[in-house]
Amino acid sequence: MFYRVPEDDVLCQWVVALNGDSTVIFEQNEDASRYLIRKVSLDQAGALVLTRKQPTYPPMAMAARVQGSVVLRLFVAANGAIEKAFVVSGPEMLRASSAEAVKGWTFKPLQVGDTSTRFETEINFDFKTMGPGSSSRIISKP
């Protein structure tokens, strides 16, 4: 498969297998690695996680019994480090803690053929308070 941008002298190439509703990429050239970013599902990203840091439940949010999911969009470098992270949604009082925690995440490099490539994925932190006391839990996905 090819994608050409002649005015910028860019030619992205992929070797793919089309399997019904899915596409498997076996190889891609340097232009494809540089200009296009792969989107990786939560399940796929979960298999690539090397280190993860859980957010802390902000005391003020816990006291106010603020709960909910914070969704972050991550852009991961070819070496598995986080390039950028953006909060997509979630309760305002839980966002800063989630954004700080994701700085402690690293991933295995995503391999396409023999090349490590950048990718994009989302992660969720689910914050829940546990009854009238001050106990709580946070679950991360992937």
ABEGO torsion letter per residue (X at the ends): XBBBBAAAGBBBBBBBBBBEABBBBABBBAAAAAABBBBBBAAAAAAABABBBBBBBBAAAAAAGBBEBBBBBBBBBAAGBBABBBBABEBAAAAAAAAAAAAABBBBBBBBEABBBBBBBBBBBBBBBBEABABBBBBBOX
